[in-house]
Amino acid sequence: MLTTVARATQDGELVDVATRLLRAVMSNPVLRSQHLLEILPQVFPWIRFLTDDDRLDFAQELVDVMDASEELGSPAPVLLLITQWRHTAEIYADPELLAALTSEVAGDFGAVPKPLA
């Protein structure tokens, strides 16, 4: 995709504004609890499957990683974080998978065979 330098600069400035807005909301406990956590499910519907503590952790990590990514000039860490949290929500949404991943493992299942490829 081709774009102009001006357009890329505008996109970067918009991301900067969004990051500063999220940072301001997250730094204020009243705003954070009353607004951000209510808005996030509109942006990320899957967040409803996370625990209350995980929702708060996701929101804080999102702001922190957006800040760090801005310094790098790369959106990749933000996209990775969102993907990781989405996968966590998928686990919480599937009772069988959640049970399998949170159950105690009894004993040693032996050596793992060496991969063929």
PLY file of the C-alpha trace (Angstrom):
ply
format ascii 1.0
element vertex 117
property float x
property float y
property float z
element edge 116
property int vertex1
property int vertex2
end_header
0.00 0.00 0.00
1.32 3.40 -0.93
0.69 6.41 1.24
2.05 9.90 1.53
4.45 11.02 4.21
1.82 13.52 5.35
-0.76 10.76 5.77
1.68 8.55 7.69
2.51 11.51 9.94
-1.19 12.13 10.58
-1.71 8.46 11.44
1.19 8.64 13.89
-0.21 11.78 15.49
-3.62 10.12 15.86
-2.06 7.12 17.60
-0.19 9.53 19.88
-3.45 11.29 20.81
-5.18 7.97 21.50
-2.26 6.84 23.66
-2.23 10.08 25.66
-6.00 9.85 26.14
-5.79 6.28 27.40
-2.85 7.18 29.65
-4.82 10.08 31.18
-7.83 7.86 31.82
-5.69 5.05 33.29
-3.85 7.45 35.61
-7.11 8.62 37.16
-8.65 5.81 39.28
-12.14 7.31 39.11
-12.12 7.68 35.33
-10.50 4.29 34.92
-13.11 2.48 36.96
-16.10 4.43 35.68
-15.34 4.85 31.99
-12.45 2.97 30.44
-13.44 -0.44 31.68
-16.99 0.23 30.45
-15.77 1.33 27.01
-13.23 -1.44 26.36
-15.88 -4.13 25.66
-17.15 -1.97 22.80
-13.69 -2.02 21.25
-12.73 -5.54 22.32
-15.95 -7.58 22.82
-13.97 -10.63 23.90
-12.80 -8.79 27.05
-16.08 -9.84 28.67
-14.64 -13.34 29.12
-11.70 -12.08 31.21
-11.83 -11.83 34.97
-12.26 -8.36 36.48
-8.58 -8.30 37.49
-7.52 -9.39 34.01
-9.61 -6.64 32.40
-7.80 -4.07 34.50
-4.42 -5.67 33.74
-5.20 -5.66 30.01
-6.17 -2.00 30.07
-3.00 -1.01 31.93
-0.76 -3.15 29.72
-2.41 -1.73 26.62
-1.55 1.82 27.66
2.00 0.87 28.67
2.71 -1.04 25.47
1.18 1.71 23.32
3.59 4.15 24.98
6.57 1.88 24.40
5.53 1.08 20.82
5.28 4.75 20.02
8.90 5.16 21.06
9.87 2.29 18.73
7.73 3.56 15.89
6.14 0.13 15.49
2.58 -1.06 16.18
3.71 -4.72 16.33
4.01 -4.93 20.15
0.48 -3.52 20.59
-0.97 -5.97 18.10
0.89 -8.84 19.81
-0.45 -7.81 23.22
-4.02 -7.66 21.92
-3.61 -11.11 20.33
-2.22 -12.59 23.55
-5.08 -11.23 25.65
-7.63 -12.37 23.03
-6.21 -15.90 23.35
-6.51 -15.66 27.13
-10.17 -14.69 26.72
-10.68 -17.69 24.41
-9.41 -19.97 27.16
-11.78 -18.44 29.73
-14.66 -18.74 27.25
-14.16 -22.50 26.79
-14.93 -24.34 30.08
-13.27 -27.58 28.92
-10.10 -25.84 27.83
-10.00 -23.77 31.03
-10.41 -26.91 33.14
-7.67 -28.72 31.22
-5.24 -25.83 31.53
-5.92 -25.11 35.20
-6.12 -28.67 36.53
-3.33 -30.23 38.51
-1.15 -32.58 36.50
-0.51 -35.82 38.36
2.79 -37.51 37.66
5.25 -37.46 34.84
4.08 -38.51 31.40
7.54 -39.59 30.33
9.87 -38.42 27.64
8.58 -36.47 24.71
9.46 -38.07 21.38
11.86 -36.16 19.15
10.09 -34.28 16.33
10.33 -35.89 12.91
10.82 -32.65 11.00
0 1
1 2
2 3
3 4
4 5
5 6
6 7
7 8
8 9
9 10
10 11
11 12
12 13
13 14
14 15
15 16
16 17
17 18
18 19
19 20
20 21
21 22
22 23
23 24
24 25
25 26
26 27
27 28
28 29
29 30
30 31
31 32
32 33
33 34
34 35
35 36
36 37
37 38
38 39
39 40
40 41
41 42
42 43
43 44
44 45
45 46
46 47
47 48
48 49
49 50
50 51
51 52
52 53
53 54
54 55
55 56
56 57
57 58
58 59
59 60
60 61
61 62
62 63
63 64
64 65
65 66
66 67
67 68
68 69
69 70
70 71
71 72
72 73
73 74
74 75
75 76
76 77
77 78
78 79
79 80
80 81
81 82
82 83
83 84
84 85
85 86
86 87
87 88
88 89
89 90
90 91
91 92
92 93
93 94
94 95
95 96
96 97
97 98
98 99
99 100
100 101
101 102
102 103
103 104
104 105
105 106
106 107
107 108
108 109
109 110
110 111
111 112
112 113
113 114
114 115
115 116
